[in-house]
Amino acid sequence: MRKSIILTIALIASLSISAQTKEKQDSLNIPVILVDGVEVQSIDNLDQKDIISVDVIKNSALTRIFYPRTGGIISITTKSKKYLKPLVQKYQEDMKKAKSDKKPGQIYIR
């Protein structure tokens, strides 16, 4: 009787562990979404008329970059570049600030 109770508990525990492991593996099989080279979580606020092209990439060499998300890459190119513009603007502001902070005769390594 005692052995059967222990065996039943062990069986239930192993089933719940394997179910959790399977769920975790499935959740990692999601694609990476890149809009104009910028990773985004959702494309809900993207206008269909703004999209130039959509490419789906399922290449093991490229998906290694985004490991453990192995669902592939969805690359979307837009006309407005609305996700890329703020990044470029911030970079330009940072470079302008770095130039203004630079003192003559000093070497800065970034």
C-alpha positions in Angstrom: 0.0 0.0 0.0 2.8 2.4 1.0 4.7 1.6 -2.2 1.7 2.3 -4.4 1.1 5.7 -2.7 4.7 6.7 -3.2 4.6 5.4 -6.8 1.4 7.4 -7.5 2.9 10.6 -6.0 6.1 10.2 -8.1 4.1 9.6 -11.2 1.9 12.7 -10.7 5.0 14.8 -9.9 6.8 13.6 -13.1 3.7 14.5 -15.2 3.5 18.0 -13.8 7.3 18.5 -14.3 7.1 17.3 -17.9 4.1 19.5 -18.6 5.9 22.5 -17.3 9.0 21.7 -19.4 6.9 21.3 -22.6 5.1 24.6 -22.0 8.4 26.4 -21.5 9.9 24.9 -24.7 6.8 26.0 -26.7 7.0 29.5 -25.4 10.5 29.9 -26.7 9.4 28.9 -30.2 8.2 32.4 -31.0 9.5 34.5 -33.8 11.7 37.6 -33.4 10.0 40.6 -35.0 12.3 43.2 -36.6 10.7 46.4 -37.9 13.4 48.4 -39.9 16.1 46.5 -38.0 14.7 47.3 -34.6 13.3 44.5 -32.5 9.7 45.0 -31.4 7.3 43.0 -29.2 4.1 43.6 -31.3 3.1 44.9 -34.7 -0.4 45.8 -33.7 0.3 49.6 -34.1 1.8 49.2 -37.6 -0.2 50.6 -40.4 -0.6 48.2 -43.4 -0.2 51.0 -45.9 3.2 51.9 -44.3 4.7 48.4 -44.9 7.0 48.0 -48.0 8.0 44.4 -47.5 7.8 41.4 -45.1 10.4 38.7 -45.1 10.3 35.5 -43.0 13.7 34.1 -42.3 14.2 30.5 -40.9 17.9 30.1 -41.0 19.8 28.4 -38.2 22.8 30.7 -38.6 20.6 33.8 -38.0 18.4 32.3 -35.4 21.5 31.6 -33.3 21.8 35.3 -32.7 18.5 35.4 -31.0 18.8 32.1 -29.1 16.8 30.7 -27.3 14.0 32.1 -29.3 14.1 29.7 -32.2 10.8 30.6 -34.1 12.6 32.4 -36.9 12.8 36.1 -37.8 10.1 38.3 -39.3 11.7 41.3 -40.9 9.4 44.2 -41.9 10.5 47.2 -43.9 8.4 50.4 -43.6 8.2 53.6 -45.5 8.1 55.9 -42.4 11.0 54.2 -40.4 9.1 55.2 -37.2 11.1 52.7 -35.0 14.4 53.6 -36.5 14.2 57.4 -36.5 14.3 57.8 -32.6 17.4 55.6 -32.4 19.3 57.6 -35.1 18.3 60.9 -33.5 19.5 59.7 -30.1 22.8 58.6 -31.6 23.3 61.9 -33.3 22.6 63.8 -30.1 25.0 61.6 -28.2 27.7 62.2 -30.8 27.1 66.0 -30.7 27.4 66.0 -26.9 30.6 63.9 -27.0 32.1 66.3 -29.5 31.3 69.3 -27.4 32.7 67.6 -24.2 35.9 66.8 -25.9 38.9 68.8 -24.8 41.8 69.6 -27.2 44.7 67.3 -27.1 42.9 64.4 -25.4 42.0 61.1 -27.1 38.7 59.5 -26.3 38.0 55.9 -26.9 34.4 54.8 -27.1 
